[in-house]
Amino acid sequence: MIMRKLVYLVASTIDGHIAAPGGGDPTGIWPMPPEYISYLVEEFPETLPGPAREAMGITAEGTHFDTVVEGRGSFEVGLAAGLQDAYPHLRHLVFSRTLTSEHVEVVSTDPGARVRELKQERGKDIWLVGGATLAGALYDEIDRLVVKLGPLTIGTGMPFLRHGFAQVDWRLTAYDRAGDALVITYDR
């Protein structure tokens, strides 16, 4: 059986930040020109939040993921926007020791152990949406990085991931252009 991959698909600034200082909704700083949106609709439609999919008439399941995992901080960005489940079209797991929700699966146990269980299940790959703390906790489990490298720098902010020094060598497996953004894929 082929194991599912944990894919950290994330938007990053050129200087390695995924959000402004203190976190929060990155869409306030992230450029969203039509070419970028078109790329996401074509290549990763399942990564668009439910309301965006509905507004654009997107009904396709998506080709890459059937499961999304995220940390409490990232989940709370959606809650602040009024979304109890930003990805109702995906199996949605949120890692938190304090959160409760009737709309998503909340996991309060070890993220690495739970992701290893998910990898053993049948299905498409698992999308790690963020954030930096969960990405750091799952560092050893990440099989693929898909970095949407945006054409901006912000100087300081939420890092790409929070993890102590541990070198991992990655192999470039694909790259594409989405307007002025580059989408770079690396496999472990």
Backbone as CSV, one residue per row, in Angstrom:
resi,resn,N_x,N_y,N_z,CA_x,CA_y,CA_z,C_x,C_y,C_z
1,MET,0.843,-1.184,0.000,0.000,0.000,0.000,0.887,1.246,0.000
2,ILE,0.537,2.195,-0.826,1.260,3.464,-0.874,0.754,4.345,0.259
3,MET,1.696,4.849,1.049,1.305,5.720,2.164,0.981,7.120,1.665
4,ARG,0.024,7.712,2.336,-0.302,9.107,2.069,0.861,9.974,2.531
5,LYS,1.001,11.131,1.914,2.053,12.075,2.292,1.455,13.214,3.100
6,LEU,2.234,13.735,4.034,1.897,14.989,4.697,2.572,16.088,3.898
7,VAL,1.769,16.998,3.355,2.261,18.061,2.483,2.026,19.404,3.166
8,TYR,3.120,20.098,3.451,3.016,21.447,3.999,2.943,22.395,2.823
9,LEU,1.726,22.735,2.429,1.478,23.678,1.341,1.154,25.008,1.995
10,VAL,2.031,25.980,1.776,1.947,27.227,2.523,2.413,28.391,1.662
11,ALA,1.818,29.541,1.897,2.262,30.771,1.239,3.328,31.422,2.111
12,SER,4.413,31.824,1.505,5.512,32.443,2.240,6.025,33.671,1.502
13,THR,6.459,34.648,2.285,7.137,35.794,1.694,8.536,35.364,1.279
14,ILE,9.196,36.170,0.495,10.568,35.868,0.083,11.476,35.730,1.304
15,ASP,11.184,36.512,2.356,12.028,36.451,3.549,11.524,35.452,4.602
16,GLY,10.684,34.500,4.176,10.367,33.355,5.019,9.276,33.519,6.054
17,HIS,8.330,34.416,5.830,7.243,34.623,6.789,5.905,34.218,6.164
18,ILE,5.029,33.648,7.013,3.726,33.210,6.526,2.592,34.128,6.989
19,ALA,2.900,35.048,7.877,1.915,36.025,8.351,2.663,37.173,9.015
20,ALA,1.936,38.223,9.303,2.511,39.380,9.994,2.898,38.987,11.427
21,PRO,3.648,39.831,12.122,3.982,39.535,13.516,2.704,39.271,14.320
22,GLY,2.750,38.269,15.160,1.575,37.923,15.951,0.608,37.019,15.217
23,GLY,0.913,36.645,13.980,0.042,35.749,13.222,-1.126,36.477,12.608
24,GLY,-2.282,35.880,12.693,-3.474,36.477,12.111,-3.660,36.076,10.665
25,ASP,-4.639,36.685,10.035,-5.006,36.362,8.667,-3.957,36.888,7.691
26,PRO,-3.262,35.982,6.986,-2.218,36.433,6.062,-2.752,37.088,4.801
27,THR,-4.054,36.943,4.514,-4.570,37.514,3.266,-4.488,39.030,3.255
28,GLY,-4.332,39.650,4.412,-4.190,41.097,4.461,-2.888,41.589,3.861
29,ILE,-1.869,40.735,3.848,-0.577,41.133,3.283,-0.268,40.413,1.980
30,TRP,-0.981,39.340,1.715,-0.641,38.484,0.585,-1.294,38.992,-0.695
31,PRO,-0.507,39.233,-1.759,-1.104,39.682,-3.025,-1.916,38.553,-3.662
32,MET,-3.116,38.883,-4.141,-4.011,37.893,-4.737,-4.442,38.329,-6.141
33,PRO,-3.482,38.504,-7.053,-3.863,38.901,-8.411,-4.626,37.765,-9.105
34,PRO,-5.353,38.080,-10.158,-6.162,37.063,-10.854,-5.366,35.826,-11.285
35,GLU,-4.115,36.015,-11.716,-3.312,34.870,-12.167,-3.064,33.892,-11.022
36,TYR,-2.876,34.407,-9.825,-2.639,33.571,-8.644,-3.903,32.790,-8.293
37,ILE,-5.033,33.470,-8.272,-6.318,32.824,-7.977,-6.608,31.746,-9.020
38,SER,-6.392,32.066,-10.290,-6.617,31.086,-11.366,-5.755,29.845,-11.173
39,TYR,-4.512,30.058,-10.774,-3.611,28.926,-10.532,-4.163,28.033,-9.423
40,LEU,-4.586,28.642,-8.315,-5.131,27.852,-7.211,-6.380,27.091,-7.636
41,VAL,-7.261,27.742,-8.374,-8.491,27.090,-8.837,-8.153,25.890,-9.719
42,GLU,-7.159,26.049,-10.572,-6.776,24.976,-11.500,-5.997,23.857,-10.800
43,GLU,-5.029,24.208,-9.985,-4.101,23.219,-9.421,-4.475,22.705,-8.026
44,PHE,-5.021,23.565,-7.184,-5.301,23.194,-5.799,-6.677,23.697,-5.350
45,PRO,-7.749,23.342,-6.065,-9.064,23.895,-5.708,-9.524,23.509,-4.306
46,GLU,-9.047,22.381,-3.814,-9.459,21.942,-2.477,-8.861,22.799,-1.366
47,THR,-7.860,23.615,-1.686,-7.240,24.458,-0.657,-7.950,25.797,-0.489
48,LEU,-8.929,26.054,-1.320,-9.711,27.281,-1.174,-10.785,27.066,-0.113
49,PRO,-10.993,28.043,0.769,-12.029,27.902,1.793,-13.416,27.725,1.167
50,GLY,-14.297,27.064,1.905,-15.644,26.783,1.445,-16.370,27.969,0.835
51,PRO,-16.408,29.132,1.522,-17.120,30.279,0.947,-16.527,30.750,-0.388
52,ALA,-15.204,30.682,-0.540,-14.578,31.073,-1.808,-14.954,30.085,-2.903
53,ARG,-14.939,28.796,-2.568,-15.331,27.772,-3.544,-16.767,27.988,-3.997
54,GLU,-17.635,28.269,-3.031,-19.045,28.486,-3.346,-19.219,29.712,-4.254
55,ALA,-18.532,30.807,-3.909,-18.645,32.044,-4.691,-18.145,31.852,-6.117
56,MET,-17.151,30.972,-6.300,-16.584,30.737,-7.630,-17.243,29.569,-8.353
57,GLY,-18.197,28.916,-7.692,-18.866,27.784,-8.318,-17.996,26.544,-8.432
58,ILE,-17.022,26.395,-7.528,-16.117,25.250,-7.574,-16.753,24.093,-6.814
59,THR,-16.930,22.984,-7.503,-17.490,21.805,-6.867,-16.536,20.612,-6.931
60,ALA,-15.447,20.749,-7.674,-14.490,19.648,-7.821,-13.900,19.278,-6.465
61,GLU,-13.731,17.967,-6.256,-13.132,17.475,-5.019,-11.711,17.999,-4.842
62,GLY,-10.994,18.100,-5.907,-9.577,18.426,-5.836,-8.768,17.192,-6.153
63,THR,-7.558,17.406,-6.538,-6.741,16.290,-6.996,-5.690,15.839,-5.993
64,HIS,-5.390,16.663,-5.015,-4.267,16.360,-4.135,-4.671,15.881,-2.744
65,PHE,-5.641,16.530,-2.121,-5.925,16.312,-0.705,-7.385,15.963,-0.445
66,ASP,-7.597,15.113,0.563,-8.940,14.882,1.073,-9.009,15.162,2.576
67,THR,-7.870,15.535,3.148,-7.760,15.797,4.583,-6.913,17.044,4.790
68,VAL,-7.314,17.883,5.742,-6.541,19.065,6.108,-6.298,19.022,7.613
69,VAL,-5.068,19.353,8.016,-4.728,19.469,9.437,-4.182,20.868,9.683
70,GLU,-4.538,21.393,10.845,-4.031,22.721,11.194,-3.979,22.865,12.702
71,GLY,-3.232,23.878,13.123,-3.136,24.202,14.539,-4.258,25.129,14.969
72,ARG,-4.373,25.290,16.274,-5.436,26.123,16.837,-5.357,27.560,16.344
73,GLY,-4.148,28.110,16.286,-3.995,29.501,15.850,-4.512,29.726,14.440
74,SER,-4.175,28.843,13.525,-4.672,28.957,12.146,-6.183,28.778,12.103
75,PHE,-6.682,27.824,12.872,-8.124,27.587,12.920,-8.856,28.824,13.427
76,GLU,-8.282,29.496,14.411,-8.925,30.678,14.977,-8.989,31.847,13.993
77,VAL,-8.108,31.860,12.999,-8.207,32.871,11.944,-9.541,32.702,11.212
78,GLY,-9.886,31.447,10.902,-11.176,31.173,10.264,-12.346,31.497,11.171
79,LEU,-12.217,31.146,12.453,-13.290,31.458,13.404,-13.540,32.961,13.468
80,ALA,-12.458,33.738,13.475,-12.591,35.195,13.529,-13.311,35.740,12.299
81,ALA,-13.219,34.996,11.186,-13.914,35.396,9.954,-15.327,34.803,9.893
82,GLY,-15.736,34.144,10.977,-17.083,33.585,11.036,-17.220,32.188,10.470
83,LEU,-16.101,31.489,10.260,-16.133,30.146,9.681,-15.896,29.093,10.761
84,GLN,-16.904,28.295,11.034,-16.758,27.195,11.990,-15.914,26.064,11.405
85,ASP,-15.915,25.976,10.081,-15.125,24.985,9.351,-14.812,25.593,7.989
86,ALA,-13.600,26.100,7.829,-13.229,26.761,6.578,-13.154,25.793,5.403
87,TYR,-13.009,24.490,5.705,-12.828,23.491,4.650,-13.848,22.356,4.806
88,PRO,-15.142,22.648,4.675,-16.155,21.614,4.883,-16.109,20.494,3.837
89,HIS,-15.426,20.732,2.740,-15.291,19.751,1.675,-14.151,18.762,1.930
90,LEU,-13.390,18.966,3.018,-12.284,18.089,3.398,-12.518,17.540,4.806
91,ARG,-11.909,16.419,5.100,-11.858,15.969,6.489,-10.940,16.953,7.195
92,HIS,-11.399,17.545,8.275,-10.715,18.688,8.881,-10.347,18.359,10.327
93,LEU,-9.051,18.304,10.611,-8.553,18.050,11.952,-7.821,19.282,12.458
94,VAL,-8.092,19.647,13.700,-7.440,20.784,14.342,-6.749,20.266,15.600
95,PHE,-5.472,20.573,15.725,-4.703,20.136,16.897,-4.756,21.219,17.963
96,SER,-5.297,20.851,19.112,-5.421,21.790,20.227,-5.685,21.018,21.509
97,ARG,-5.095,21.490,22.584,-5.365,20.894,23.896,-6.503,21.613,24.609
98,THR,-6.952,22.747,24.068,-7.955,23.554,24.776,-9.247,23.760,23.991
99,LEU,-9.217,23.592,22.702,-10.355,23.896,21.836,-11.402,22.790,21.885
100,THR,-12.647,23.165,21.715,-13.725,22.212,21.450,-14.483,22.728,20.233
101,SER,-15.016,21.793,19.447,-15.768,22.188,18.254,-16.677,21.043,17.846
102,GLU,-17.847,21.392,17.398,-18.780,20.410,16.842,-18.615,20.298,15.335
103,HIS,-17.784,21.158,14.734,-17.706,21.257,13.276,-16.469,20.606,12.674
104,VAL,-15.418,20.418,13.471,-14.182,19.802,12.999,-13.749,18.760,14.028
105,GLU,-12.835,17.904,13.620,-12.277,16.912,14.542,-11.127,17.565,15.308
106,VAL,-11.291,17.705,16.620,-10.249,18.294,17.452,-9.399,17.159,18.017
107,VAL,-8.080,17.300,17.864,-7.135,16.287,18.328,-6.278,16.903,19.425
108,SER,-6.343,16.311,20.615,-5.572,16.844,21.741,-4.360,15.978,22.061
109,THR,-4.164,14.917,21.291,-3.033,14.014,21.515,-1.845,14.444,20.657
110,ASP,-0.802,13.660,20.688,0.441,13.944,19.964,0.190,14.106,18.461
111,PRO,0.502,15.275,17.889,0.274,15.487,16.457,1.006,14.480,15.571
112,GLY,2.261,14.172,15.914,3.035,13.234,15.094,2.398,11.862,15.046
113,ALA,1.954,11.370,16.189,1.318,10.050,16.239,0.030,10.044,15.426
114,ARG,-0.762,11.107,15.549,-2.035,11.158,14.810,-1.785,11.234,13.313
115,VAL,-0.789,12.017,12.888,-0.480,12.112,11.457,0.040,10.774,10.937
116,ARG,0.832,10.057,11.716,1.295,8.739,11.277,0.108,7.797,11.072
117,GLU,-0.909,7.889,11.933,-2.130,7.091,11.754,-2.839,7.494,10.461
118,LEU,-2.962,8.796,10.233,-3.629,9.278,9.014,-2.910,8.790,7.758
119,LYS,-1.591,8.763,7.814,-0.811,8.328,6.655,-1.100,6.876,6.292
120,GLN,-1.503,6.074,7.266,-1.786,4.656,7.031,-3.165,4.429,6.414
121,GLU,-4.041,5.423,6.500,-5.397,5.284,5.967,-5.388,5.424,4.446
122,ARG,-6.406,4.890,3.827,-6.572,5.062,2.384,-7.028,6.490,2.112
123,GLY,-6.606,7.021,0.983,-7.058,8.346,0.602,-5.979,9.138,-0.099
124,LYS,-6.312,10.381,-0.339,-5.366,11.310,-0.948,-4.419,11.825,0.126
125,ASP,-3.495,12.672,-0.270,-2.525,13.211,0.675,-3.191,14.109,1.711
126,ILE,-2.426,14.433,2.724,-2.883,15.235,3.865,-2.250,16.613,3.744
127,TRP,-3.065,17.636,3.788,-2.587,19.007,3.674,-2.381,19.603,5.062
128,LEU,-1.161,20.000,5.327,-0.836,20.772,6.533,-0.954,22.234,6.150
129,VAL,-2.024,22.887,6.615,-2.268,24.268,6.246,-1.430,25.217,7.104
130,GLY,-1.091,24.832,8.290,-0.315,25.670,9.190,-0.816,25.487,10.595
131,GLY,-0.229,26.226,11.443,0.757,27.248,11.266,2.153,26.794,11.624
132,ALA,2.957,27.778,11.948,4.380,27.567,12.157,4.670,26.630,13.326
133,THR,3.877,26.716,14.392,4.111,25.867,15.561,3.779,24.418,15.244
134,LEU,2.628,24.184,14.599,2.274,22.815,14.223,3.252,22.274,13.186
135,ALA,3.657,23.092,12.231,4.638,22.643,11.234,5.938,22.239,11.921
136,GLY,6.335,22.971,12.952,7.526,22.593,13.705,7.334,21.283,14.445
137,ALA,6.159,21.098,15.039,5.869,19.855,15.765,5.821,18.655,14.824
138,LEU,5.428,18.895,13.576,5.317,17.821,12.586,6.504,17.768,11.628
139,TYR,7.553,18.490,11.946,8.710,18.613,11.070,9.205,17.264,10.545
140,ASP,9.286,16.272,11.430,9.793,14.959,11.024,8.800,14.183,10.161
141,GLU,7.542,14.595,10.169,6.507,13.892,9.407,6.231,14.526,8.045
142,ILE,6.740,15.722,7.799,6.473,16.401,6.526,7.240,15.698,5.410
143,ASP,6.489,15.228,4.407,7.084,14.512,3.276,7.329,15.412,2.074
144,ARG,6.535,16.467,1.977,6.624,17.350,0.819,6.356,18.781,1.274
145,LEU,7.112,19.703,0.716,6.872,21.134,0.904,6.392,21.697,-0.423
146,VAL,5.287,22.408,-0.399,4.843,23.169,-1.566,4.758,24.605,-1.082
147,VAL,5.713,25.405,-1.524,5.837,26.781,-1.064,5.352,27.710,-2.171
148,LYS,4.310,28.464,-1.844,3.832,29.504,-2.756,4.589,30.764,-2.347
149,LEU,5.679,31.018,-3.044,6.592,32.099,-2.697,6.098,33.401,-3.310
150,GLY,5.593,34.269,-2.453,4.998,35.522,-2.909,6.021,36.595,-3.184
151,PRO,5.676,37.533,-4.041,6.594,38.594,-4.442,6.605,39.748,-3.440
152,LEU,6.924,39.432,-2.182,6.985,40.486,-1.172,7.903,40.076,-0.038
153,THR,8.382,41.083,0.670,9.122,40.888,1.916,8.411,41.712,2.975
154,ILE,8.477,41.254,4.231,7.835,42.010,5.307,8.779,42.288,6.472
155,GLY,9.993,41.745,6.414,10.988,42.063,7.429,10.890,41.234,8.688
156,THR,9.713,41.101,9.227,9.504,40.282,10.421,8.075,39.762,10.390
157,GLY,7.849,38.697,11.114,6.509,38.131,11.134,6.535,36.697,11.595
158,MET,5.431,35.998,11.355,5.322,34.587,11.710,6.251,33.797,10.796
159,PRO,7.171,33.023,11.358,8.113,32.290,10.509,7.424,31.145,9.763
160,PHE,8.084,30.659,8.773,7.642,29.527,7.961,7.344,28.322,8.852
161,LEU,8.222,28.073,9.821,7.965,27.062,10.840,8.794,27.375,12.070
162,ARG,8.309,26.882,13.196,9.037,27.047,14.463,9.597,25.697,14.845
163,HIS,10.905,25.578,14.728,11.569,24.310,15.026,13.027,24.617,15.314
164,GLY,13.610,23.870,16.211,15.033,24.027,16.487,15.855,23.549,15.299
165,PHE,17.139,23.760,15.382,18.029,23.387,14.281,17.985,21.881,14.045
166,ALA,17.686,21.508,12.824,17.707,20.111,12.389,17.714,20.133,10.874
167,GLN,18.884,19.936,10.285,18.994,20.019,8.834,18.294,18.850,8.160
168,VAL,17.491,19.158,7.167,16.858,18.162,6.302,17.169,18.585,4.880
169,ASP,17.605,17.649,4.080,17.868,17.938,2.678,16.616,17.613,1.869
170,TRP,16.224,18.531,1.008,15.026,18.399,0.193,15.440,18.360,-1.271
171,ARG,14.630,17.709,-2.075,14.892,17.592,-3.511,13.809,18.345,-4.268
172,LEU,14.215,19.270,-5.123,13.272,20.013,-5.954,12.618,19.040,-6.925
173,THR,11.277,18.974,-6.894,10.570,18.048,-7.768,9.657,18.752,-8.762
174,ALA,9.327,20.019,-8.511,8.479,20.759,-9.453,8.538,22.242,-9.126
175,TYR,8.253,23.038,-10.113,8.090,24.474,-9.892,7.172,25.013,-10.968
176,ASP,6.489,26.076,-10.616,5.531,26.680,-11.534,5.445,28.156,-11.205
177,ARG,4.816,28.897,-12.075,4.627,30.322,-11.862,3.132,30.602,-11.775
178,ALA,2.771,31.429,-10.801,1.379,31.846,-10.629,1.388,33.370,-10.566
179,GLY,1.372,33.998,-11.717,1.561,35.442,-11.753,2.990,35.743,-11.342
180,ASP,3.170,36.624,-10.365,4.508,36.951,-9.870,4.956,36.039,-8.743
181,ALA,4.116,35.089,-8.340,4.489,34.114,-7.303,5.106,32.879,-7.952
182,LEU,6.004,32.236,-7.229,6.551,30.962,-7.649,5.964,29.888,-6.745
183,VAL,5.631,28.755,-7.316,5.151,27.623,-6.530,6.211,26.540,-6.680
184,ILE,6.891,26.277,-5.555,8.066,25.408,-5.554,7.747,24.171,-4.724
185,THR,7.979,22.987,-5.313,7.703,21.739,-4.611,9.011,21.010,-4.339
186,TYR,9.177,20.620,-3.083,10.333,19.855,-2.644,9.851,18.579,-1.958
187,ASP,10.510,17.465,-2.224,10.246,16.221,-1.516,11.414,15.903,-0.587
188,ARG,11.097,15.297,0.533,12.111,14.899,1.504,12.966,13.817,0.897
